């Protein structure tokens, strides 16, 4: 099934003249959210694991990844990609001036694997869907 692309109107902030104040770009739209139960069911249908086994494995994976990230590890999940913790902090003139309170934001960075990137570069079947 092809990935659906939808035209979306945006203000053109690049040009200084008023000749084209609005432009259109293509965006993907999320059809629905795939729940953990549905994902477990799909995996169950393609292997010998029960849905409960799959759910337990995914739950434990989530726990272990979080634990490893908190300890400062980069977690490599093979073809899925890797995760690492990142912070955004205030800057100070001297290292000794830095405090834990200078941390403004914590986030988790995801980097797809080389194989996943190669698959993406190989192309995805797409179609443009216009409103009717």
C-alpha positions as CSV (number, residue, x, y, z in Angstrom):
1,X,0.0,0.0,0.0
2,X,1.5,3.3,-1.0
3,X,2.3,6.1,1.4
4,X,-0.3,8.9,1.0
5,X,0.9,12.4,0.5
6,X,-1.5,15.3,1.0
7,X,-1.1,18.9,-0.2
8,X,-0.9,21.4,2.7
9,X,-1.1,25.2,2.4
10,X,1.7,27.3,4.0
11,X,2.6,31.0,4.1
12,X,5.6,31.7,1.9
13,X,8.0,33.5,4.2
14,X,11.0,33.3,1.9
15,X,9.9,35.8,-0.8
16,X,9.7,39.5,0.1
17,X,7.1,40.4,-2.5
18,X,3.4,39.7,-2.3
19,X,3.2,37.8,-5.5
20,X,2.9,34.4,-3.9
21,X,2.0,34.7,-0.2
22,X,0.8,31.1,0.0
23,X,2.5,28.0,-1.2
24,X,1.7,24.3,-1.1
25,X,3.8,21.4,0.2
26,X,3.3,17.7,0.4
27,X,2.9,16.1,3.9
28,X,2.1,12.7,5.2
29,X,-0.9,12.2,7.4
30,X,-1.1,9.7,10.2
31,X,-4.0,7.3,9.4
32,X,-4.2,5.9,12.9
33,X,-2.1,4.8,15.8
34,X,-1.0,1.2,16.0
35,X,-1.6,0.1,19.5
36,X,0.7,-2.2,21.5
37,X,-2.0,-4.9,21.4
38,X,-2.3,-4.7,17.6
39,X,1.5,-4.8,17.2
40,X,1.8,-7.8,19.4
41,X,-1.0,-9.5,17.5
42,X,0.8,-8.8,14.2
43,X,4.0,-10.2,15.5
44,X,2.2,-13.2,16.9
45,X,0.7,-13.9,13.5
46,X,4.2,-14.0,11.8
47,X,6.1,-16.2,14.3
48,X,5.6,-18.9,17.0
49,X,5.5,-16.5,19.9
50,X,2.2,-15.9,21.7
51,X,0.8,-12.4,22.1
52,X,1.6,-12.5,25.8
53,X,5.2,-13.5,25.0
54,X,5.6,-10.7,22.6
55,X,4.0,-8.2,25.0
56,X,6.4,-9.3,27.8
57,X,9.4,-9.0,25.5
58,X,8.5,-5.5,24.3
59,X,7.7,-4.4,27.8
60,X,11.1,-5.7,29.1
61,X,12.9,-4.1,26.1
62,X,11.3,-0.8,27.0
63,X,12.4,-1.1,30.6
64,X,16.0,-2.2,29.7
65,X,16.4,0.6,27.1
66,X,15.3,3.2,29.6
67,X,17.6,1.8,32.3
68,X,20.6,1.8,29.9
69,X,19.9,5.3,28.7
70,X,19.8,6.6,32.3
71,X,23.2,5.0,32.8
72,X,24.7,6.9,29.8
73,X,24.7,4.0,27.3
74,X,23.9,4.3,23.6
75,X,21.5,1.5,22.9
76,X,21.9,-0.2,19.5
77,X,18.8,-2.2,18.4
78,X,20.4,-3.6,15.2
79,X,18.3,-2.9,12.1
80,X,15.8,-0.8,14.1
81,X,18.5,1.8,14.9
82,X,20.0,3.3,18.1
83,X,18.9,5.6,20.9
84,X,20.9,7.9,23.2
85,X,20.1,10.4,25.9
86,X,20.8,14.1,25.1
87,X,20.4,17.3,27.1
88,X,20.0,21.0,26.3
89,X,21.7,23.2,28.9
90,X,22.6,26.8,29.6
91,X,26.1,27.9,28.8
92,X,28.5,29.4,31.3
93,X,31.9,31.1,30.9
94,X,33.7,28.5,33.1
95,X,33.1,24.7,33.6
96,X,33.0,25.2,37.4
97,X,30.0,27.6,36.9
98,X,27.8,24.7,35.5
99,X,25.1,23.3,37.8
100,X,22.5,20.5,37.4
101,X,19.9,23.3,37.4
102,X,21.4,24.5,34.1
103,X,19.8,21.5,32.3
104,X,16.9,22.9,30.4
105,X,15.7,19.9,28.5
106,X,16.2,16.1,28.4
107,X,15.4,14.2,25.3
108,X,16.1,10.9,23.6
109,X,17.8,10.9,20.2
110,X,17.0,8.2,17.7
111,X,19.2,7.3,14.7
112,X,18.0,4.8,12.2
113,X,20.4,2.0,11.2
114,X,22.3,2.1,8.0
115,X,20.1,-0.6,6.6
116,X,16.9,1.4,7.4
117,X,18.4,4.5,5.8
118,X,19.4,2.5,2.7
119,X,15.8,1.2,2.5
120,X,14.5,4.8,2.8
121,X,16.9,5.9,0.0
122,X,15.7,3.0,-2.1
123,X,12.3,4.7,-2.2
124,X,8.8,4.3,-0.8
125,X,5.8,3.8,-3.0
126,X,3.8,7.0,-2.8
127,X,0.6,8.6,-4.2
128,X,-0.8,12.1,-3.9
129,X,-4.3,12.4,-2.4
130,X,-6.2,15.5,-3.3
131,X,-9.3,16.7,-1.3
132,X,-12.5,16.1,-3.1
